[in-house]
Amino acid sequence: AVIRHSIGRCGAMGLTEVVRTIPYHGAMLSDLARRFRAGRYDLLVLVDYPGFNVRLAGVASAADVPVLYYIAPQLWAWGSGRASKLRSCTRELAVVLPFEESFFRRLDIRATFVGHPLLDRPSPPSRALSRERIGLTGSGPVLGIFPGSRAQEVGRMWPLFRQAARLVEETCPEVQVVVAGCEDFPYPEGDGFIVHRDAPDEVLSTLDAALCKSGTITLQAALAEVPIVIAYRMHPVTHFIARRVLTIPRIGLVNLIAGRDVAPELIQGAATPQALAAAALSLLDRGSSEARAQREAFPDVRSRLGTPGAAERVAAIAARLVA
């Protein structure tokens, strides 16, 4: 395998942030279009990243390269405006959420539910071993903070989660706070918190409750049976547009898959340190009705995600398309 381009420098959340990545994306698209036209590829497998990959699918299709899209664009959230584009430029979608297969088939787009790849992740170490690796020594409850991995979202979510955790400490001095950190972010003013980098599953295995930004981490927490509070803030312009475009009543994947409010969601102005702290405190009490309700819902969420083997099912689809 040869890496032609890296999208590591392209990570951005929100419309205003994405604008700065346009020149690099344009150069990638031009180079890949040239390679497709040269007849070098028999199949293009796209993975997530819809802002760029939907355009790339069109370029590949125009060059007669069949396209398999794995982890498809979330048209069910943002509206079906791209449906005709996906229908015309993809051979098949391999979808990872249980409701997506029927959704896309209603739009006359061939789709197959392959199960969620999170089910194939190796089991994390035991709680005792993870606590030792992370450096947890006390007997008090453990609160996790998951502010994201992209610079823009971490910069926006970290101060909010940090302030909420400080309020939790005031009410529950014995609490221990662990931040699921990414490699390069400094997490300022986090004195007393433990920052454990690039190992979210290991962090989850130690927790009694967590503050999570919306995204796949909410499913990881559900699989680890950790009660969570979901929060998100975005650029005001992005939020203004999103409110008028989103077609779903919830943003947390754990809630979307369950079809109901399993975990509380605090978005934009509702995401205050005080509200987050109050919700977290109720979850840190393992005997509370809020904590019990989430734990009772998690097995149903897990069962809806399918069975292990997503990668093998995608590979089988790819083999069929090039046969």
VENCORTA-V856246 format. One line per field, one symbol per residue. phi: phi as a letter, one per 40 degrees, with the letter a starting at -180 (. if undefined). psi: psi as a letter, one per 20 degrees, with the letter a starting at -180 (. if undefined). burial: # if it has 24 or more other C-alpha atoms within 12 Angstrom, else .. A space follows every 10 residues. Layout:
# VENCORTA-V856246
phi: ???
psi: ???
burial: ???
This chain:
# VENCORTA-V856246
phi: .bccabcdcb dabhccccdc cddccccccc ccccccccgc bcabbcbffc dccccccccc cccgbcbbbb gcdccccbgc ccdcccccbb cabbbbbccc dcdccccgbc abcbgccccc ccccccdccc dcccgcbcbc cbbcbbchbc dccccccddc cccccccccc cbdccbbbcc cbcbccfcfb dgccbbcfac cccdcbccaa bbccicdccd ccccfbcbbc aabbddcccd ccccbdbbcb bcdcccccga ccbcbbbfcc cbdccccccc cccccccccc ccccccccdc cdcccgbdhd cccccccccc cbc
psi: qpohqpjhji pqpqghhhhi iggggggggg ghgghghiki qippoqoblh hghhghgggg hhjkoqppop mrqmhigjrk hjghgghhjq hqpoqiqhih ghghhhjkpp qpojrpihii qqprrrgggg gghhkphrjr qppqpnjaiq gghghhhghg hghghhhghh hmhiqppppn rrgipimqkk piqpooqkmh hgghiiqhrq opqqahhhhg gghiloqqpp qqqrphgghg ghhihpjqiq iphhhghhjr ngqqpopdhi nqhggggggg hhhhohjqhg gggghhhghg gghiibqqjg ghhghhgghh hi.
burial: .........# ####...... ....#..##. .##..#.... .######.#. ########## #.######## #######... .##.###### ########## #.##....## #########. .........# #..#.#.... ########## ########## #########. ....###### ##..#.#..# ..#####.## ########## ########## ########## #####..... .........# ########.. ########.. ########## #####....# #####.#### ##.####..# #.##..##.. ...
